[in-house]
Amino acid sequence: MARPKMLKLPEVLEEIDMSRAAFYRMRARGQAPKLIRLPNGQIRCRRSDLDAWWERQENAAA
């Protein structure tokens, strides 16, 4: 079984065209894509979680 695609935070920020500070403000409001902290302290976002977030943004804008 293939592991889910995991994106690094800079990759997520580039895709959503947002600064790190703006992203963390949005995260504090509970409006950001779900992030995962790995045992080594690095942060990742599953591709599926980012895609689901995009879909929610599109539905909210409609």
Secondary structure, DSSP 8 states (H G I E B T S, - for coil): -----EEEHHHHHHHHT--HHHHHHHHHTT-S---EE-TTS-EEEEHHHHHHHHHHHHHHH-
